[in-house]
Amino acid sequence: MSLKVLLYCVVVPLTLWALDSVQINQIFKKNRYYASRLFYLLVSVALSYLVVNFFFDFFSASTIIQ
């Protein structure tokens, strides 16, 4: 299994858990439940992508230094 896949398996649930504490529904209009859920999903995927790439680049750069 690739290291990136393993990182995604760890980071995606963590971002979903972290974003669960943010009240996203308050920034949307009333009765826009599906739009807020879609926004929640897209922010979670984007944040997961950024975090995984950061850690992957960090790990690969640290092995080059050694």
PQR file with spaces between the fields and no chain letter, atoms N, CA, C, O and H, PARSE charges and radii, in Angstrom:
ATOM       1  N    MET     1       0.861   -1.181    0.000 -0.4000 1.5000
ATOM       2  CA   MET     1       0.000    0.000    0.000 -0.0000 2.0000
ATOM       3  C    MET     1       0.904    1.239    0.000  0.5500 1.7000
ATOM       4  O    MET     1       1.917    1.291    0.697 -0.5500 1.4000
ATOM       5  N    SER     2       0.521    2.195   -0.772 -0.4000 1.5000
ATOM       6  CA   SER     2       1.292    3.421   -0.894 -0.0000 2.0000
ATOM       7  C    SER     2       1.183    4.254    0.387  0.5500 1.7000
ATOM       8  O    SER     2       0.186    4.198    1.108 -0.5500 1.4000
ATOM       9  H    SER     2      -0.302    2.153   -1.338  0.4000 1.0000
ATOM      10  N    LEU     3       2.221    5.012    0.638 -0.4000 1.5000
ATOM      11  CA   LEU     3       2.228    5.881    1.815 -0.0000 2.0000
ATOM      12  C    LEU     3       1.150    6.963    1.704  0.5500 1.7000
ATOM      13  O    LEU     3       0.525    7.328    2.699 -0.5500 1.4000
ATOM      14  H    LEU     3       3.030    5.058    0.053  0.4000 1.0000
ATOM      15  N    LYS     4       0.940    7.470    0.488 -0.4000 1.5000
ATOM      16  CA   LYS     4      -0.086    8.498    0.305 -0.0000 2.0000
ATOM      17  C    LYS     4      -1.480    7.955    0.605  0.5500 1.7000
ATOM      18  O    LYS     4      -2.296    8.643    1.218 -0.5500 1.4000
ATOM      19  H    LYS     4       1.449    7.173   -0.320  0.4000 1.0000
ATOM      20  N    VAL     5      -1.751    6.749    0.185 -0.4000 1.5000
ATOM      21  CA   VAL     5      -3.062    6.139    0.448 -0.0000 2.0000
ATOM      22  C    VAL     5      -3.256    5.957    1.944  0.5500 1.7000
ATOM      23  O    VAL     5      -4.338    6.209    2.473 -0.5500 1.4000
ATOM      24  H    VAL     5      -1.089    6.190   -0.313  0.4000 1.0000
ATOM      25  N    LEU     6      -2.216    5.524    2.613 -0.4000 1.5000
ATOM      26  CA   LEU     6      -2.284    5.356    4.061 -0.0000 2.0000
ATOM      27  C    LEU     6      -2.518    6.694    4.757  0.5500 1.7000
ATOM      28  O    LEU     6      -3.304    6.783    5.701 -0.5500 1.4000
ATOM      29  H    LEU     6      -1.336    5.319    2.182  0.4000 1.0000
ATOM      30  N    LEU     7      -1.831    7.731    4.285 -0.4000 1.5000
ATOM      31  CA   LEU     7      -2.041    9.064    4.855 -0.0000 2.0000
ATOM      32  C    LEU     7      -3.466    9.554    4.622  0.5500 1.7000
ATOM      33  O    LEU     7      -4.074   10.149    5.512 -0.5500 1.4000
ATOM      34  H    LEU     7      -1.193    7.658    3.518  0.4000 1.0000
ATOM      35  N    TYR     8      -4.000    9.306    3.427 -0.4000 1.5000
ATOM      36  CA   TYR     8      -5.384    9.696    3.149 -0.0000 2.0000
ATOM      37  C    TYR     8      -6.356    8.964    4.075  0.5500 1.7000
ATOM      38  O    TYR     8      -7.329    9.553    4.547 -0.5500 1.4000
ATOM      39  H    TYR     8      -3.506    8.823    2.704  0.4000 1.0000
ATOM      40  N    CYS     9      -6.096    7.692    4.332 -0.4000 1.5000
ATOM      41  CA   CYS     9      -6.973    6.921    5.217 -0.0000 2.0000
ATOM      42  C    CYS     9      -6.965    7.459    6.643  0.5500 1.7000
ATOM      43  O    CYS     9      -7.937    7.283    7.377 -0.5500 1.4000
ATOM      44  H    CYS     9      -5.306    7.214    3.949  0.4000 1.0000
ATOM      45  N    VAL    10      -5.892    8.103    7.035 -0.4000 1.5000
ATOM      46  CA   VAL    10      -5.803    8.673    8.373 -0.0000 2.0000
ATOM      47  C    VAL    10      -6.330   10.102    8.407  0.5500 1.7000
ATOM      48  O    VAL    10      -7.018   10.485    9.353 -0.5500 1.4000
ATOM      49  H    VAL    10      -5.102    8.245    6.439  0.4000 1.0000
ATOM      50  N    VAL    11      -6.014   10.897    7.381 -0.4000 1.5000
ATOM      51  CA   VAL    11      -6.301   12.331    7.409 -0.0000 2.0000
ATOM      52  C    VAL    11      -7.766   12.645    7.099  0.5500 1.7000
ATOM      53  O    VAL    11      -8.330   13.560    7.699 -0.5500 1.4000
ATOM      54  H    VAL    11      -5.456   10.586    6.612  0.4000 1.0000
ATOM      55  N    VAL    12      -8.384   11.921    6.193 -0.4000 1.5000
ATOM      56  CA   VAL    12      -9.778   12.227    5.825 -0.0000 2.0000
ATOM      57  C    VAL    12     -10.720   12.126    7.030  0.5500 1.7000
ATOM      58  O    VAL    12     -11.508   13.047    7.244 -0.5500 1.4000
ATOM      59  H    VAL    12      -7.926   11.178    5.706  0.4000 1.0000
ATOM      60  N    PRO    13     -10.676   11.057    7.820 -0.5600 1.5000
ATOM      61  CA   PRO    13     -11.546   11.046    9.014  0.2800 2.0000
ATOM      62  C    PRO    13     -11.215   12.146   10.019  0.5500 1.7000
ATOM      63  O    PRO    13     -12.101   12.676   10.690 -0.5500 1.4000
ATOM      64  N    LEU    14      -9.933   12.481   10.116 -0.4000 1.5000
ATOM      65  CA   LEU    14      -9.554   13.561   11.039 -0.0000 2.0000
ATOM      66  C    LEU    14     -10.101   14.907   10.592  0.5500 1.7000
ATOM      67  O    LEU    14     -10.558   15.693   11.423 -0.5500 1.4000
ATOM      68  H    LEU    14      -9.213   12.050    9.571  0.4000 1.0000
ATOM      69  N    THR    15     -10.063   15.188    9.292 -0.4000 1.5000
ATOM      70  CA   THR    15     -10.611   16.462    8.818 -0.0000 2.0000
ATOM      71  C    THR    15     -12.130   16.498    8.956  0.5500 1.7000
ATOM      72  O    THR    15     -12.700   17.537    9.289 -0.5500 1.4000
ATOM      73  H    THR    15      -9.692   14.550    8.617  0.4000 1.0000
ATOM      74  N    LEU    16     -12.782   15.371    8.703 -0.4000 1.5000
ATOM      75  CA   LEU    16     -14.235   15.328    8.903 -0.0000 2.0000
ATOM      76  C    LEU    16     -14.586   15.562   10.368  0.5500 1.7000
ATOM      77  O    LEU    16     -15.538   16.280   10.677 -0.5500 1.4000
ATOM      78  H    LEU    16     -12.318   14.527    8.432  0.4000 1.0000
ATOM      79  N    TRP    17     -13.826   14.963   11.257 -0.4000 1.5000
ATOM      80  CA   TRP    17     -14.051   15.153   12.694 -0.0000 2.0000
ATOM      81  C    TRP    17     -13.785   16.600   13.106  0.5500 1.7000
ATOM      82  O    TRP    17     -14.543   17.171   13.890 -0.5500 1.4000
ATOM      83  H    TRP    17     -13.053   14.381   11.007  0.4000 1.0000
ATOM      84  N    ALA    18     -12.719   17.192   12.587 -0.4000 1.5000
ATOM      85  CA   ALA    18     -12.380   18.572   12.946 -0.0000 2.0000
ATOM      86  C    ALA    18     -13.399   19.555   12.390  0.5500 1.7000
ATOM      87  O    ALA    18     -13.771   20.509   13.073 -0.5500 1.4000
ATOM      88  H    ALA    18     -12.102   16.729   11.951  0.4000 1.0000
ATOM      89  N    LEU    19     -13.852   19.338   11.166 -0.4000 1.5000
ATOM      90  CA   LEU    19     -14.831   20.248   10.574 -0.0000 2.0000
ATOM      91  C    LEU    19     -16.224   20.071   11.169  0.5500 1.7000
ATOM      92  O    LEU    19     -17.082   20.937   11.001 -0.5500 1.4000
ATOM      93  H    LEU    19     -13.550   18.563   10.611  0.4000 1.0000
ATOM      94  N    ASP    20     -16.452   18.984   11.847 -0.4000 1.5000
ATOM      95  CA   ASP    20     -17.749   18.755   12.473 -0.0000 2.0000
ATOM      96  C    ASP    20     -18.022   19.763   13.587  0.5500 1.7000
ATOM      97  O    ASP    20     -19.176   20.028   13.921 -0.5500 1.4000
ATOM      98  H    ASP    20     -15.755   18.280   11.984  0.4000 1.0000
ATOM      99  N    SER    21     -16.964   20.319   14.157 -0.4000 1.5000
ATOM     100  CA   SER    21     -17.146   21.299   15.233 -0.0000 2.0000
ATOM     101  C    SER    21     -17.457   22.695   14.713  0.5500 1.7000
ATOM     102  O    SER    21     -17.858   23.565   15.487 -0.5500 1.4000
ATOM     103  H    SER    21     -16.026   20.103   13.885  0.4000 1.0000
ATOM     104  N    VAL    22     -17.281   22.925   13.415 -0.4000 1.5000
ATOM     105  CA   VAL    22     -17.572   24.230   12.820 -0.0000 2.0000
ATOM     106  C    VAL    22     -19.037   24.259   12.409  0.5500 1.7000
ATOM     107  O    VAL    22     -19.529   23.318   11.786 -0.5500 1.4000
ATOM     108  H    VAL    22     -16.955   22.218   12.786  0.4000 1.0000
ATOM     109  N    GLN    23     -19.724   25.322   12.751 -0.4000 1.5000
ATOM     110  CA   GLN    23     -21.144   25.453   12.409 -0.0000 2.0000
ATOM     111  C    GLN    23     -21.277   26.125   11.047  0.5500 1.7000
ATOM     112  O    GLN    23     -21.460   27.338   10.942 -0.5500 1.4000
ATOM     113  H    GLN    23     -19.324   26.087   13.256  0.4000 1.0000
ATOM     114  N    ILE    24     -21.181   25.298   10.009 -0.4000 1.5000
ATOM     115  CA   ILE    24     -21.216   25.802    8.638 -0.0000 2.0000
ATOM     116  C    ILE    24     -22.620   26.250    8.251  0.5500 1.7000
ATOM     117  O    ILE    24     -22.771   27.136    7.410 -0.5500 1.4000
ATOM     118  H    ILE    24     -21.033   24.313   10.094  0.4000 1.0000
ATOM     119  N    ASN    25     -23.636   25.661    8.842 -0.4000 1.5000
ATOM     120  CA   ASN    25     -25.015   25.994    8.472 -0.0000 2.0000
ATOM     121  C    ASN    25     -25.363   27.461    8.732  0.5500 1.7000
ATOM     122  O    ASN    25     -26.274   27.996    8.101 -0.5500 1.4000
ATOM     123  H    ASN    25     -23.513   24.941    9.526  0.4000 1.0000
ATOM     124  N    GLN    26     -24.669   28.100    9.629 -0.4000 1.5000
ATOM     125  CA   GLN    26     -24.982   29.488    9.953 -0.0000 2.0000
ATOM     126  C    GLN    26     -24.568   30.458    8.856  0.5500 1.7000
ATOM     127  O    GLN    26     -25.112   31.561    8.789 -0.5500 1.4000
ATOM     128  H    GLN    26     -23.929   27.665   10.142  0.4000 1.0000
ATOM     129  N    ILE    27     -23.623   30.087    7.992 -0.4000 1.5000
ATOM     130  CA   ILE    27     -23.219   31.002    6.924 -0.0000 2.0000
ATOM     131  C    ILE    27     -24.079   30.847    5.672  0.5500 1.7000
ATOM     132  O    ILE    27     -23.950   31.631    4.732 -0.5500 1.4000
ATOM     133  H    ILE    27     -23.181   29.192    8.047  0.4000 1.0000
ATOM     134  N    PHE    28     -24.951   29.848    5.653 -0.4000 1.5000
ATOM     135  CA   PHE    28     -25.848   29.632    4.521 -0.0000 2.0000
ATOM     136  C    PHE    28     -27.247   30.154    4.841  0.5500 1.7000
ATOM     137  O    PHE    28     -27.608   30.347    6.002 -0.5500 1.4000
ATOM     138  H    PHE    28     -25.056   29.212    6.417  0.4000 1.0000
ATOM     139  N    LYS    29     -28.014   30.374    3.794 -0.4000 1.5000
ATOM     140  CA   LYS    29     -29.401   30.798    3.974 -0.0000 2.0000
ATOM     141  C    LYS    29     -30.215   29.648    4.562  0.5500 1.7000
ATOM     142  O    LYS    29     -29.772   28.499    4.589 -0.5500 1.4000
ATOM     143  H    LYS    29     -27.721   30.217    2.851  0.4000 1.0000
ATOM     144  N    LYS    30     -31.406   29.983    5.030 -0.4000 1.5000
ATOM     145  CA   LYS    30     -32.290   28.960    5.577 -0.0000 2.0000
ATOM     146  C    LYS    30     -32.657   27.951    4.496  0.5500 1.7000
ATOM     147  O    LYS    30     -32.728   28.282    3.313 -0.5500 1.4000
ATOM     148  H    LYS    30     -31.765   30.916    5.008  0.4000 1.0000
ATOM     149  N    ASN    31     -32.886   26.720    4.925 -0.4000 1.5000
ATOM     150  CA   ASN    31     -33.307   25.610    4.067 -0.0000 2.0000
ATOM     151  C    ASN    31     -32.308   25.300    2.958  0.5500 1.7000
ATOM     152  O    ASN    31     -32.706   24.838    1.889 -0.5500 1.4000
ATOM     153  H    ASN    31     -32.827   26.451    5.887  0.4000 1.0000
ATOM     154  N    ARG    32     -31.030   25.544    3.188 -0.4000 1.5000
ATOM     155  CA   ARG    32     -29.980   25.192    2.232 -0.0000 2.0000
ATOM     156  C    ARG    32     -29.117   24.075    2.811  0.5500 1.7000
ATOM     157  O    ARG    32     -27.890   24.174    2.852 -0.5500 1.4000
ATOM     158  H    ARG    32     -30.707   25.919    4.057  0.4000 1.0000
ATOM     159  N    TYR    33     -29.774   23.025    3.251 -0.4000 1.5000
ATOM     160  CA   TYR    33     -29.085   21.922    3.909 -0.0000 2.0000
ATOM     161  C    TYR    33     -28.115   21.222    2.962  0.5500 1.7000
ATOM     162  O    TYR    33     -26.972   20.958    3.335 -0.5500 1.4000
ATOM     163  H    TYR    33     -30.770   22.944    3.217  0.4000 1.0000
ATOM     164  N    TYR    34     -28.555   20.919    1.746 -0.4000 1.5000
ATOM     165  CA   TYR    34     -27.706   20.180    0.812 -0.0000 2.0000
ATOM     166  C    TYR    34     -26.523   21.013    0.339  0.5500 1.7000
ATOM     167  O    TYR    34     -25.439   20.473    0.119 -0.5500 1.4000
ATOM     168  H    TYR    34     -29.484   21.133    1.443  0.4000 1.0000
ATOM     169  N    ALA    35     -26.710   22.299    0.181 -0.4000 1.5000
ATOM     170  CA   ALA    35     -25.598   23.168   -0.204 -0.0000 2.0000
ATOM     171  C    ALA    35     -24.558   23.231    0.899  0.5500 1.7000
ATOM     172  O    ALA    35     -23.359   23.240    0.620 -0.5500 1.4000
ATOM     173  H    ALA    35     -27.590   22.738    0.360  0.4000 1.0000
ATOM     174  N    SER    36     -25.000   23.275    2.141 -0.4000 1.5000
ATOM     175  CA   SER    36     -24.045   23.312    3.251 -0.0000 2.0000
ATOM     176  C    SER    36     -23.309   21.985    3.395  0.5500 1.7000
ATOM     177  O    SER    36     -22.123   21.978    3.725 -0.5500 1.4000
ATOM     178  H    SER    36     -25.974   23.268    2.367  0.4000 1.0000
ATOM     179  N    ARG    37     -23.985   20.865    3.156 -0.4000 1.5000
ATOM     180  CA   ARG    37     -23.327   19.556    3.213 -0.0000 2.0000
ATOM     181  C    ARG    37     -22.306   19.400    2.081  0.5500 1.7000
ATOM     182  O    ARG    37     -21.226   18.845    2.285 -0.5500 1.4000
ATOM     183  H    ARG    37     -24.948   20.871    2.888  0.4000 1.0000
ATOM     184  N    LEU    38     -22.655   19.892    0.890 -0.4000 1.5000
ATOM     185  CA   LEU    38     -21.728   19.833   -0.233 -0.0000 2.0000
ATOM     186  C    LEU    38     -20.503   20.696    0.045  0.5500 1.7000
ATOM     187  O    LEU    38     -19.379   20.287   -0.245 -0.5500 1.4000
ATOM     188  H    LEU    38     -23.532   20.342    0.724  0.4000 1.0000
ATOM     189  N    PHE    39     -20.709   21.874    0.598 -0.4000 1.5000
ATOM     190  CA   PHE    39     -19.595   22.745    0.970 -0.0000 2.0000
ATOM     191  C    PHE    39     -18.719   22.068    2.016  0.5500 1.7000
ATOM     192  O    PHE    39     -17.492   22.113    1.929 -0.5500 1.4000
ATOM     193  H    PHE    39     -21.622   22.206    0.834  0.4000 1.0000
ATOM     194  N    TYR    40     -19.338   21.455    2.983 -0.4000 1.5000
ATOM     195  CA   TYR    40     -18.629   20.716    4.036 -0.0000 2.0000
ATOM     196  C    TYR    40     -17.767   19.610    3.436  0.5500 1.7000
ATOM     197  O    TYR    40     -16.616   19.431    3.836 -0.5500 1.4000
ATOM     198  H    TYR    40     -20.335   21.418    3.053  0.4000 1.0000
ATOM     199  N    LEU    41     -18.317   18.875    2.485 -0.4000 1.5000
ATOM     200  CA   LEU    41     -17.594   17.794    1.834 -0.0000 2.0000
ATOM     201  C    LEU    41     -16.427   18.319    1.007  0.5500 1.7000
ATOM     202  O    LEU    41     -15.330   17.763    1.064 -0.5500 1.4000
ATOM     203  H    LEU    41     -19.251   19.021    2.160  0.4000 1.0000
ATOM     204  N    LEU    42     -16.649   19.383    0.238 -0.4000 1.5000
ATOM     205  CA   LEU    42     -15.588   19.933   -0.598 -0.0000 2.0000
ATOM     206  C    LEU    42     -14.455   20.529    0.226  0.5500 1.7000
ATOM     207  O    LEU    42     -13.287   20.377   -0.132 -0.5500 1.4000
ATOM     208  H    LEU    42     -17.540   19.835    0.192  0.4000 1.0000
ATOM     209  N    VAL    43     -14.780   21.201    1.316 -0.4000 1.5000
ATOM     210  CA   VAL    43     -13.746   21.751    2.193 -0.0000 2.0000
ATOM     211  C    VAL    43     -12.961   20.612    2.840  0.5500 1.7000
ATOM     212  O    VAL    43     -11.742   20.703    2.988 -0.5500 1.4000
ATOM     213  H    VAL    43     -15.728   21.325    1.607  0.4000 1.0000
ATOM     214  N    SER    44     -13.638   19.564    3.217 -0.4000 1.5000
ATOM     215  CA   SER    44     -12.959   18.425    3.826 -0.0000 2.0000
ATOM     216  C    SER    44     -12.005   17.751    2.844  0.5500 1.7000
ATOM     217  O    SER    44     -10.887   17.398    3.221 -0.5500 1.4000
ATOM     218  H    SER    44     -14.628   19.490    3.097  0.4000 1.0000
ATOM     219  N    VAL    45     -12.417   17.569    1.615 -0.4000 1.5000
ATOM     220  CA   VAL    45     -11.561   16.942    0.610 -0.0000 2.0000
ATOM     221  C    VAL    45     -10.365   17.841    0.293  0.5500 1.7000
ATOM     222  O    VAL    45      -9.238   17.358    0.182 -0.5500 1.4000
ATOM     223  H    VAL    45     -13.325   17.856    1.309  0.4000 1.0000
ATOM     224  N    ALA    46     -10.606   19.137    0.148 -0.4000 1.5000
ATOM     225  CA   ALA    46      -9.516   20.065   -0.156 -0.0000 2.0000
ATOM     226  C    ALA    46      -8.513   20.127    0.995  0.5500 1.7000
ATOM     227  O    ALA    46      -7.303   20.119    0.768 -0.5500 1.4000
ATOM     228  H    ALA    46     -11.521   19.529    0.237  0.4000 1.0000
ATOM     229  N    LEU    47      -9.002   20.189    2.200 -0.4000 1.5000
ATOM     230  CA   LEU    47      -8.116   20.236    3.364 -0.0000 2.0000
ATOM     231  C    LEU    47      -7.334   18.935    3.504  0.5500 1.7000
ATOM     232  O    LEU    47      -6.152   18.960    3.846 -0.5500 1.4000
ATOM     233  H    LEU    47      -9.985   20.196    2.384  0.4000 1.0000
ATOM     234  N    SER    48      -7.967   17.817    3.250 -0.4000 1.5000
ATOM     235  CA   SER    48      -7.270   16.529    3.297 -0.0000 2.0000
ATOM     236  C    SER    48      -6.172   16.466    2.250  0.5500 1.7000
ATOM     237  O    SER    48      -5.072   15.989    2.531 -0.5500 1.4000
ATOM     238  H    SER    48      -8.928   17.797    2.972  0.4000 1.0000
ATOM     239  N    TYR    49      -6.455   16.937    1.062 -0.4000 1.5000
ATOM     240  CA   TYR    49      -5.467   16.947   -0.012 -0.0000 2.0000
ATOM     241  C    TYR    49      -4.248   17.781    0.371  0.5500 1.7000
ATOM     242  O    TYR    49      -3.111   17.356    0.168 -0.5500 1.4000
ATOM     243  H    TYR    49      -7.349   17.324    0.834  0.4000 1.0000
ATOM     244  N    LEU    50      -4.487   18.956    0.920 -0.4000 1.5000
ATOM     245  CA   LEU    50      -3.378   19.822    1.321 -0.0000 2.0000
ATOM     246  C    LEU    50      -2.549   19.224    2.452  0.5500 1.7000
ATOM     247  O    LEU    50      -1.320   19.286    2.419 -0.5500 1.4000
ATOM     248  H    LEU    50      -5.411   19.301    1.084  0.4000 1.0000
ATOM     249  N    VAL    51      -3.200   18.655    3.434 -0.4000 1.5000
ATOM     250  CA   VAL    51      -2.487   18.082    4.572 -0.0000 2.0000
ATOM     251  C    VAL    51      -1.679   16.858    4.142  0.5500 1.7000
ATOM     252  O    VAL    51      -0.527   16.712    4.549 -0.5500 1.4000
ATOM     253  H    VAL    51      -4.199   18.604    3.460  0.4000 1.0000
ATOM     254  N    VAL    52      -2.257   15.987    3.335 -0.4000 1.5000
ATOM     255  CA   VAL    52      -1.546   14.784    2.895 -0.0000 2.0000
ATOM     256  C    VAL    52      -0.339   15.161    2.046  0.5500 1.7000
ATOM     257  O    VAL    52       0.736   14.585    2.215 -0.5500 1.4000
ATOM     258  H    VAL    52      -3.193   16.106    3.004  0.4000 1.0000
ATOM     259  N    ASN    53      -0.497   16.112    1.145 -0.4000 1.5000
ATOM     260  CA   ASN    53       0.645   16.517    0.327 -0.0000 2.0000
ATOM     261  C    ASN    53       1.725   17.181    1.164  0.5500 1.7000
ATOM     262  O    ASN    53       2.912   16.996    0.892 -0.5500 1.4000
ATOM     263  H    ASN    53      -1.370   16.580    1.008  0.4000 1.0000
ATOM     264  N    PHE    54       1.346   17.942    2.165 -0.4000 1.5000
ATOM     265  CA   PHE    54       2.338   18.550    3.043 -0.0000 2.0000
ATOM     266  C    PHE    54       3.138   17.478    3.773  0.5500 1.7000
ATOM     267  O    PHE    54       4.369   17.516    3.777 -0.5500 1.4000
ATOM     268  H    PHE    54       0.382   18.092    2.385  0.4000 1.0000
ATOM     269  N    PHE    55       2.447   16.523    4.388 -0.4000 1.5000
ATOM     270  CA   PHE    55       3.147   15.467    5.121 -0.0000 2.0000
ATOM     271  C    PHE    55       3.983   14.589    4.194  0.5500 1.7000
ATOM     272  O    PHE    55       5.093   14.194    4.552 -0.5500 1.4000
ATOM     273  H    PHE    55       1.448   16.492    4.385  0.4000 1.0000
ATOM     274  N    PHE    56       3.463   14.282    3.009 -0.4000 1.5000
ATOM     275  CA   PHE    56       4.210   13.455    2.070 -0.0000 2.0000
ATOM     276  C    PHE    56       5.478   14.177    1.613  0.5500 1.7000
ATOM     277  O    PHE    56       6.544   13.564    1.552 -0.5500 1.4000
ATOM     278  H    PHE    56       2.562   14.603    2.719  0.4000 1.0000
ATOM     279  N    ASP    57       5.382   15.453    1.296 -0.4000 1.5000
ATOM     280  CA   ASP    57       6.569   16.226    0.918 -0.0000 2.0000
ATOM     281  C    ASP    57       7.534   16.361    2.083  0.5500 1.7000
ATOM     282  O    ASP    57       8.750   16.314    1.897 -0.5500 1.4000
ATOM     283  H    ASP    57       4.517   15.952    1.346  0.4000 1.0000
ATOM     284  N    PHE    58       7.004   16.528    3.268 -0.4000 1.5000
ATOM     285  CA   PHE    58       7.859   16.636    4.448 -0.0000 2.0000
ATOM     286  C    PHE    58       8.622   15.343    4.690  0.5500 1.7000
ATOM     287  O    PHE    58       9.822   15.370    4.964 -0.5500 1.4000
ATOM     288  H    PHE    58       6.016   16.567    3.420  0.4000 1.0000
ATOM     289  N    PHE    59       7.928   14.208    4.589 -0.4000 1.5000
ATOM     290  CA   PHE    59       8.588   12.922    4.795 -0.0000 2.0000
ATOM     291  C    PHE    59       9.619   12.644    3.701  0.5500 1.7000
ATOM     292  O    PHE    59      10.704   12.139    3.987 -0.5500 1.4000
ATOM     293  H    PHE    59       6.953   14.186    4.366  0.4000 1.0000
ATOM     294  N    SER    60       9.294   12.966    2.473 -0.4000 1.5000
ATOM     295  CA   SER    60      10.247   12.705    1.387 -0.0000 2.0000
ATOM     296  C    SER    60      11.449   13.637    1.472  0.5500 1.7000
ATOM     297  O    SER    60      12.563   13.224    1.149 -0.5500 1.4000
ATOM     298  H    SER    60       8.413   13.377    2.240  0.4000 1.0000
ATOM     299  N    ALA    61      11.256   14.868    1.893 -0.4000 1.5000
ATOM     300  CA   ALA    61      12.382   15.788    2.051 -0.0000 2.0000
ATOM     301  C    ALA    61      13.253   15.395    3.231  0.5500 1.7000
ATOM     302  O    ALA    61      14.470   15.573    3.181 -0.5500 1.4000
ATOM     303  H    ALA    61      10.351   15.204    2.156  0.4000 1.0000
ATOM     304  N    SER    62      12.663   14.871    4.281 -0.4000 1.5000
ATOM     305  CA   SER    62      13.464   14.485    5.432 -0.0000 2.0000
ATOM     306  C    SER    62      14.309   13.252    5.153  0.5500 1.7000
ATOM     307  O    SER    62      15.364   13.083    5.765 -0.5500 1.4000
ATOM     308  H    SER    62      11.675   14.727    4.322  0.4000 1.0000
ATOM     309  N    THR    63      13.869   12.381    4.238 -0.4000 1.5000
ATOM     310  CA   THR    63      14.690   11.228    3.898 -0.0000 2.0000
ATOM     311  C    THR    63      15.828   11.633    2.967  0.5500 1.7000
ATOM     312  O    THR    63      16.867   10.972    2.957 -0.5500 1.4000
ATOM     313  H    THR    63      13.012   12.518    3.741  0.4000 1.0000
ATOM     314  N    ILE    64      15.667   12.690    2.191 -0.4000 1.5000
ATOM     315  CA   ILE    64      16.734   13.173    1.330 -0.0000 2.0000
ATOM     316  C    ILE    64      17.851   13.795    2.163  0.5500 1.7000
ATOM     317  O    ILE    64      19.028   13.653    1.831 -0.5500 1.4000
ATOM     318  H    ILE    64      14.824   13.227    2.198  0.4000 1.0000
ATOM     319  N    ILE    65      17.486   14.477    3.236 -0.4000 1.5000
ATOM     320  CA   ILE    65      18.463   15.134    4.076 -0.0000 2.0000
ATOM     321  C    ILE    65      19.370   14.125    4.767  0.5500 1.7000
ATOM     322  O    ILE    65      20.560   14.383    4.945 -0.5500 1.4000
ATOM     323  H    ILE    65      16.530   14.592    3.505  0.4000 1.0000
ATOM     324  N    GLN    66      18.827   12.997    5.152 -0.4000 1.5000
ATOM     325  CA   GLN    66      19.622   11.988    5.848 -0.0000 2.0000
ATOM     326  C    GLN    66      20.565   11.376    4.929  0.5500 1.7000
ATOM     327  O    GLN    66      21.330   10.496    5.324 -0.5500 1.4000
ATOM     328  H    GLN    66      17.860   12.788    5.008  0.4000 1.0000
